[in-house]
Every structure is written in C-alpha cells, then in structure tokens.
Amino acid sequence: MHNIKRFWVEEAQSSSQHSLDVLFPTVRMEGSEFYFTMNADLEEDPAYQMLVVNPPPDFIVRKVNYTDNPFASEVLVPQREKMRLEDPEKFRNVYLGFPRQAVEGAIFAQALQKASDDKRIADFPYDARYPVSVFMDIGWADNTSLCFLQFVNHQARVIDCYQSQFEKTPHYVQIMNDKKYIYNKICLPHDAENEHANADRTWMQIFRQAFPNTTVYSGKRQAIELRLEATKNMFDTLHFNKETTTDLRSALAHYHYATDPNTGKSTREPFHGPESNYSDAFGYMCLEMKEPTKKAPTRPSVPLPRYLSGRV
C-alpha cells in the first residue's frame, strides 16, 4: 500500500494471525513505522504471541500499567483493592496486564487448560502417510472457517486451520490445494447444497468437482446444545499442532455464553462474535469426526476446473 508512513492498530489484542500476516508486507514505505496498543487478553492470542512473546527484532515493547501513571485517579483505588482481594487472577489481567488462560465464562476454558497440561498442544504436524478431513463453517460477512483433522496411528490431530471473509468459494478451494494435503473427506454445513444469488453453482457442486477423489458431503443440522456436548466429549481426545492452530485455539478460548441484558446472567446460547465461526467449524468436526479405515491414496495430478479461475 503506497505512501503510508505510520500505521497504528488500537485494541491490537483482537487481531487475527491472518490480519497480521497481511499487514506487515502491506506497509512498505522506507522508514515506515507500526504502532500497536493493546490490553493483554489471552496468552494464545496471535497479537500477544507475535508482538510481546516473540516480537520482531526492531520492535520496542513496553508494558504500562496504572503504577506508571503519575495522574492515576484515586477514585479507582477501592475498586482495585476489592478485585485484588476477591479475584486475584482477574486483578492480574485488568490492572497488571498479565494474559488470561481464557476469557471469563469461556465454554472450553477447562478443556483447553487440560489439553495444555496434558501436552496435547505441541508439535503435531501433517503426516503425508495419512489422509486429512476438513470441516467447514460457511460465511460471507462472517468468516468462512476451516478445521483440518488427521488421524495418525489412531491419534486425532487438529493439524491446521484457516478462515477469511468476503471470499467466494474458489478462494477456499485454492487454499486447500495450496496446502498439498491428501483429503479423504470434506464436511460442509447442512445448507451447502442451497442455491445462492451470487453464484451459479452451490458449494457442494464446486467442491465435488474440485476434489473428485474425496468424499464431499453436508453434515446434519444439529441443535447448538448437541454441538457443544459433542465438543466437550471429544476435546480430551484431540491433539493440536501448536504452530498452525493459534487462531483456532484463541477463538475457542474466547467462546462464551451470551449475557441476558435484563438480568446480567449467562444464557444457554453462546455469544455470537468473531470467535463463533471457528468454534462452529470445530463443533461440526467433533460431531462428524471418524477415523479413516485406509491410508491416504497417492495425490492425483488433476488440474483445477477452468471455472474456478473466475468469479463465482
């Protein structure tokens, strides 16, 4: 992007890995500068990992709290002390800037913590000897989200994830082809066979033509309660490739129940926010996941259908 000298990202803790990956090579003016201001949220958040834990070599990182503010208001002292005594973990995040393990009331907080304690978030890369299954949640203004699952010696591994918005179907076909995985199953949402006003083919038709040697199907429509139950039941069996699933795990750590504005109490319905799409794709995966009975076939050299090079 031409002629940008300074780029400031406020509330940077909500930036996705994809956004950061796109941003850095976009601003290229000689002597240009980035500024990121953020309140630490989750340690797994891409922005915290990239900008605080492992920042680029020419970055200056400063942690600034109320203790550094000579004009800090005394009005907040009673609130601060009350939180420090009643909820030390929340106090460390709100007033001292330490990241949390999960957002308050996160649905999968304990499951993520157990996965970390059990060392199931580690180095579990793609193994070319075994096929990969893909589970999708489709959106437009919302993100379209993909979870990549592989069984290696009967061990269920979430090896990758991807999401984007305002992209048409061929974009995701291309992303999947670029990864060079061998696919045995692609599970689309229940409405993938519906016609759309801005496309001459359905998602189902496009994916079946693009991946002729792969089973492409739509999952059954299930109540959100069943998806949450399946996710909680399957979570302890899953292993996560740490390097390539950061965005997914961050979304799961943010996924929480909505709050009733009248009572202030949590409802039985999850809050719909940026984290919902990855969490829904993950839930579809937990509902549908089955270990393949055969090893991966040799990847066929089939060119992409011609229509995929155009707008759909």
C-alpha positions in Angstrom: 0.0 0.0 0.0 1.6 3.2 -1.2 2.8 6.2 0.9 1.8 5.0 4.4 4.5 6.1 6.9 2.8 5.3 10.2 0.2 2.6 10.9 -1.5 2.4 14.3 -3.5 -0.6 15.4 -5.6 0.1 18.5 -7.1 -2.8 20.6 -4.5 -5.0 18.8 -5.2 -8.0 21.1 -8.2 -8.8 18.8 -6.1 -9.1 15.6 -6.0 -12.5 14.0 -2.9 -14.2 12.7 -4.2 -13.7 9.2 -4.6 -10.0 9.6 -1.1 -9.6 11.0 0.4 -11.7 8.2 -1.3 -9.5 5.6 -0.5 -6.2 7.4 3.3 -6.4 7.7 4.2 -6.7 4.0 1.5 -4.2 3.0 3.1 -1.1 4.6 6.5 -0.8 2.7 7.5 2.8 2.7 11.1 3.4 3.6 11.2 4.4 7.3 7.6 3.4 7.9 6.5 2.6 11.5 3.9 0.4 13.2 2.3 1.2 16.5 0.3 -1.4 18.4 -1.6 -0.6 21.6 -3.3 -3.5 23.4 -4.7 -4.8 26.7 -3.4 -8.3 27.1 -6.2 -10.8 26.8 -5.2 -14.4 26.2 -1.7 -15.7 26.0 -2.6 -17.7 22.9 -3.8 -14.6 21.0 -1.8 -14.1 17.8 -1.1 -10.5 18.6 0.3 -11.3 22.1 2.5 -14.1 20.7 3.8 -12.0 17.8 4.2 -8.6 19.5 5.0 -9.5 23.1 6.3 -13.0 23.4 8.4 -13.1 20.2 8.4 -9.6 18.7 10.3 -8.7 15.5 14.0 -7.7 16.2 13.4 -4.0 15.5 10.3 -3.6 17.8 10.3 -1.8 21.1 7.9 -3.4 23.6 6.7 -1.5 26.7 4.3 -2.7 29.4 2.5 0.2 31.0 0.1 -0.1 34.0 -1.6 2.2 36.5 1.5 2.1 38.6 3.3 4.0 35.8 0.7 6.8 35.6 1.5 9.8 37.8 -2.0 11.1 37.2 -3.8 7.8 38.1 -7.2 8.6 39.7 -7.6 7.8 43.4 -11.3 7.1 42.7 -10.4 3.6 41.4 -8.4 2.5 44.5 -11.4 0.9 46.4 -12.5 -1.0 43.2 -8.9 -2.1 42.5 -8.4 -3.4 46.1 -11.7 -5.2 46.1 -10.8 -7.0 42.9 -7.3 -7.8 44.2 -8.7 -9.5 47.3 -11.8 -11.2 45.7 -10.4 -12.2 42.3 -6.6 -12.1 42.1 -6.5 -13.7 38.6 -8.8 -11.0 37.2 -6.8 -8.3 39.0 -3.6 -9.5 37.4 -5.2 -9.2 34.0 -7.2 -6.0 34.4 -4.7 -3.9 36.4 -1.3 -5.6 35.9 -1.6 -6.6 32.2 -0.9 -10.4 32.5 -2.8 -12.5 30.0 -5.6 -14.8 31.0 -5.9 -18.5 30.2 -9.4 -18.0 28.8 -12.0 -15.2 28.8 -14.3 -15.0 31.7 -17.0 -17.7 31.3 -15.3 -19.3 28.3 -17.1 -22.5 27.5 -14.0 -24.5 26.7 -11.6 -22.9 29.3 -11.1 -26.1 31.3 -10.7 -28.3 28.2 -8.1 -26.0 26.8 -6.2 -25.9 30.1 -6.3 -29.7 30.3 -5.0 -30.0 26.7 -2.1 -27.8 27.7 -1.4 -29.6 30.9 -1.5 -33.0 29.1 0.9 -31.6 26.5 -1.6 -32.1 23.7 -0.8 -28.6 22.3 2.6 -29.3 20.8 4.4 -30.3 17.6 1.8 -32.4 15.7 2.5 -31.6 12.0 0.9 -33.0 8.9 2.0 -36.6 8.2 1.8 -37.4 4.4 1.1 -41.1 5.1 -2.4 -40.4 6.4 -5.4 -38.5 4.9 -6.9 -35.3 6.2 -10.6 -34.4 6.8 -11.8 -30.8 6.5 -14.8 -29.4 8.4 -16.2 -26.0 7.4 -18.5 -23.3 8.6 -19.5 -21.0 5.7 -19.9 -17.3 6.0 -19.6 -14.1 4.0 -19.6 -11.0 6.3 -18.9 -13.6 9.0 -15.8 -15.7 8.4 -15.7 -18.9 6.5 -13.7 -21.2 8.8 -11.9 -24.5 8.1 -10.6 -27.1 10.6 -8.1 -29.7 9.3 -8.2 -33.1 11.2 -5.8 -36.0 10.8 -5.6 -39.4 12.5 -2.0 -40.6 12.9 -1.7 -44.1 14.5 -5.3 -43.7 15.9 -4.4 -40.3 17.4 -6.7 -37.4 16.5 -4.7 -34.3 15.5 -6.0 -30.9 14.6 -3.1 -30.0 12.3 -4.3 -26.7 10.7 -7.0 -24.1 10.4 -7.9 -21.2 8.1 -10.5 -18.5 7.9 -11.3 -15.5 5.8 -14.3 -13.3 4.9 -15.7 -11.7 1.8 -14.2 -14.5 -0.4 -16.1 -16.7 -2.8 -15.8 -20.5 -3.0 -12.8 -20.8 -5.4 -10.7 -19.0 -2.8 -11.1 -21.8 -0.3 -10.6 -24.5 -2.9 -7.3 -22.8 -3.8 -6.2 -22.6 -0.1 -6.9 -26.3 0.3 -5.0 -27.2 -2.9 -2.0 -25.0 -1.8 -1.6 -26.9 1.4 -0.8 -30.1 -0.6 -2.7 -32.3 1.8 -4.3 -35.6 0.8 -8.0 -35.2 1.6 -10.3 -38.1 2.2 -13.4 -36.2 3.5 -14.7 -32.6 3.3 -17.7 -31.9 5.5 -19.7 -28.8 4.6 -22.6 -27.3 6.6 -26.1 -28.5 6.2 -27.0 -25.7 3.8 -24.1 -26.2 1.4 -26.5 -27.6 -1.3 -28.6 -24.4 -1.3 -28.5 -22.1 -4.3 -27.1 -18.6 -3.7 -28.0 -15.5 -5.5 -24.3 -14.5 -6.3 -23.2 -18.0 -7.5 -24.1 -20.2 -10.5 -23.1 -23.3 -8.5 -23.6 -24.5 -4.9 -20.7 -25.0 -2.5 -21.4 -28.7 -2.8 -21.1 -28.8 -6.6 -17.9 -26.7 -6.6 -16.1 -28.8 -4.0 -17.2 -32.1 -5.6 -15.8 -31.1 -8.9 -12.6 -29.7 -7.4 -11.9 -32.8 -5.3 -13.3 -35.7 -7.4 -11.4 -38.4 -5.3 -12.7 -37.0 -2.0 -15.9 -37.7 -0.1 -17.7 -34.3 0.0 -21.0 -34.2 2.0 -23.0 -31.9 4.2 -23.4 -32.6 7.9 -26.7 -32.9 9.5 -28.3 -29.8 11.1 -27.9 -30.2 14.8 -29.1 -28.0 17.8 -26.3 -25.9 19.3 -26.6 -27.9 22.6 -25.7 -31.1 20.8 -22.7 -29.5 19.1 -21.5 -28.2 22.4 -22.0 -31.5 24.1 -20.1 -33.3 21.3 -17.2 -30.8 21.5 -16.9 -31.3 25.3 -17.0 -35.1 24.9 -14.3 -35.2 22.2 -12.0 -32.4 23.4 -9.9 -34.7 25.6 -9.1 -37.0 22.6 -7.7 -34.1 20.4 -4.1 -33.0 19.9 -3.3 -29.6 18.4 -0.4 -28.6 16.3 0.7 -25.6 18.2 2.3 -23.6 15.4 -0.7 -23.7 12.9 -3.8 -23.7 15.2 -3.2 -20.5 17.1 -6.2 -18.7 15.7 -8.5 -21.6 16.3 -7.4 -22.1 19.9 -7.7 -18.3 20.5 -11.3 -18.4 19.2 -12.1 -21.4 21.4 -10.7 -19.6 24.4 -12.9 -16.6 23.7 -16.1 -18.6 23.0 -18.6 -17.9 25.8 -22.3 -17.8 26.6 -24.2 -14.6 25.9 -25.5 -12.5 28.8 -29.1 -11.6 29.3 -29.2 -7.7 29.2 -32.1 -7.6 31.6 -30.7 -10.0 34.3 -27.0 -9.8 33.7 -26.9 -13.6 33.9 -25.5 -16.0 31.3 -27.9 -17.6 28.9 -27.8 -21.1 27.4 -26.9 -19.6 24.0 -23.3 -18.8 23.0 -22.5 -15.2 22.2 -22.2 -14.6 18.5 -18.9 -12.8 17.9 -15.7 -13.1 15.8 -14.8 -16.3 17.7 -18.1 -18.1 16.7 -17.2 -19.2 13.2 -14.1 -21.2 14.2 -15.9 -22.6 17.2 -18.8 -23.7 15.0 -16.5 -25.4 12.5 -14.7 -27.1 15.4 -18.1 -28.2 16.7 -19.1 -29.7 13.4 -15.8 -31.6 13.4 -16.5 -33.0 16.9 -19.9 -34.2 15.7 -18.7 -35.8 12.5 -15.1 -37.0 13.2 -14.4 -40.6 12.4 -11.1 -42.3 11.9 -10.5 -43.3 8.2 -10.1 -47.0 7.6 -7.4 -46.7 4.9 -4.2 -44.8 4.5 -4.1 -41.9 2.1 -4.0 -42.6 -1.6 -1.5 -41.0 -3.9 -2.4 -37.4 -4.6 -3.8 -37.2 -8.2 -2.5 -34.5 -10.5 -5.9 -33.2 -11.5 -5.9 -29.6 -12.7 -8.4 -27.2 -11.2 -11.7 -26.8 -13.2 -11.5 -23.8 -15.5 -14.4 -22.1 -13.9 -12.5 -21.9 -10.6 -10.2 -19.3 -12.1 -13.1 -16.8 -12.4 -15.5 -15.2 -10.1 -18.3 -17.5 -8.7 
